[in-house]
């Protein structure tokens, strides 16, 4: 069953990656810009409910800040709802630019993240975004970034997260966090961002 789940998620993510690779960006100077996360849903939430959700999400984000070697932040998703972003980079990613897996540091961080995805949080949508530095051709980096996301996505599946909740995506070097001319900048840009978004299924269980 796990093999079937992994095959399905791999096939769908490859298609998404192939579609995205058609449109190469040319404006990489805006450091810190990040791709949109979440999928637009037909949610009917009043302001009071949104404020309550914000408190729930911030509380969970605060609990995740104890995870070693991971950066935790909150961002707004496509629905205007607060989401939690975990960034694994630097010491959490392999030092070699073309390596697509993860090391023991990232594995430990993901295992700890998984332990927090219980109760209603087990029904959150999880976007796993892979990024690279700008060494090498754009399309090759697209493949590397996608495989980098898949490595973390498949780890979450092996740890028991429902594959239907995971959305792996690759972005090549479209979204640098730092200057790719610097060694330290390239290290920061080789990263995976795991963003946990509130879903309707999660709302139904809160």
N, C-alpha and C positions, 0 to 999 in steps of 0.2 A: 504493500500500500504506500509506504514512504517513497519507494522508487517511482511509482506512478505519479504521486504528488510532485516530486522533484522534476520529473519529466515535463509535466504540464506547466509548472512555473517557469522552467527553463525555456520552453518553446515560446510562451507568451512574452517573456522578457526579451528574448532574442528578436522577436518581431518588433517590439517597442523600441529596442535599441537600433534596429535597422532603419526604422522610420525616422528616428531622431537624427541619425547620422547624415541624413540627406541635407540638413540645414546647418551648415557650419557657420558659427558666429565670426564676426570680425572685430568686435569691440571688447577686447579682453582687458581694457585698462581700468575698469571699474572694480577694484578689489573689494571683496566682501559681498558682492551681489550673489544671491542664491536662487536656485530654481523654485518655482511655486510648488507647494506641497498640498496634498489633500485633493479630493475630488469633489466637485460641486454637487451638493445634495439638496434635495427639496425639503429643507428643514424649516419648521415654523417655530421659532424660538423668540420669546419676548426678551426685552433687555434684562429683566430680573433673572431669567434662566441663564442667559449668557454670562452674567456676572457670577452666578453660582458656579457655573462650569469653569469659569476662569479660576475661581478659588480652588476647586477640586484639582485642576491641572497644575496650578502653581504648587500646591501641597505635594503632589506626586513628584514634580520636578525637584523640589527641595530634597525629597527623600533620595532621589537619584544622584544628587551631587556628592554623595558619599562614595560613589563608584570611583575607583582609582583609574588614572590614565585615560579619562574620558571627560570631554567638555560638555556641560549640560546648559541648554538655553531654552527659552520659550519663544515661539514664533506664531504668527497668524497664518492659518491655512486658507484654502480657497473659499471657505464658508465664513471667514472672519472669526473663527473659533481659535482659541489658544491651543497650541500643540507643543510637544516636547521634542527637542532636537538633541541627540547625542552625537558628538563628533569624535571619531577615532582617527588620529593622524600622528605624525611624528613617530614617537616610540611605539604607537599602537599598530603601525603599518610596517611592512617590510621596507628595509632601507633601499633595496634595488628598485629603480624606477619602473621596470617592466614586470615586477612580481605582482600577482593578482590575489594571493591568498591573504592570510593574516597570521600574526604571531601569537605566542602564549599570552601576551599582555592584552591584546584585543579579545582573545577567546575568554579570558577571565572576566573582562568587562561585560561581554555579551551574556555570559552565564549569569552574572549578577543582575543585569538588566532583566533577563528572563524571569528571575525570581520575583520581580516586582510586577510582572504582567499577570496578575491574578484577578479573580472576581470579574467585575465589569471590564477591567483593563484587558482581559483576555480577548475582548471583542473589538479592541481598537484597531484601526488600520495602521499599517507600518510601512512607510516608504523608506527604502534602502537605496541611497544614492552614492554611486561611485564616482570619484574624481581623480584626475591625474595632473602631473605637471605638463609643461609643453615640450618636453624632449621627445622627438620623434614625430612621425606623421599623425595628422588629426585622426584619421580613421583607425589607425592602430591603437591610439590612445582611447578611442571610443570603445573598442573591444576590450581593452585592459580595464577601463573604468566599469564597464558592464560586468565583467568577470569578477572584479573586486566586490561589486555589490552582491553578485550571486553567491560568492563565498560566504559573506555574512548572512545573507538571506537563508541559505541552506543550513548554516549553523543554527539559526533560530528554529528552522523546521525540525532539525534533529533534536533540538531541546524541547520540542513539543508544541511550538507555536503553529497554529493552523495556517497552512500554506495559502489559503484563500485570503488571509489578512495581509499578506506580504506583497509589496509592489517594488521589485528591484528595477533600478534605472541607471543608465550610464550617461555621463555628460562630458567625457573627454576632458579637455582643459578649458571648457567654456566659462567656468566659474572659479577663477583663482581667488584665494584668500590673501595671497601675498605675492611679492615680486618674483617671477620665475627666473629672473637673472641672478638671483642669490640662491646659494645652496640651502639656506634656512627656509627661504620662501618656497622652493620646490618641495622640500620635505613637508611643509604645512599643506601644500596643495595636493599631495598624494594622501587621500583620505577617503573615509566612508562616513556619510551622515545618515543616522537612523532617526527618522522623525515619526513620532507616535501621534496619530490624529484621532480625535473623537469621531466615532461612526454612529449611524443610527442604531445599529445593533448594540453598541455600548450604551447609548442614551436610554434604550429600552430597559437596561438592567441597572441603571444608577438609582 
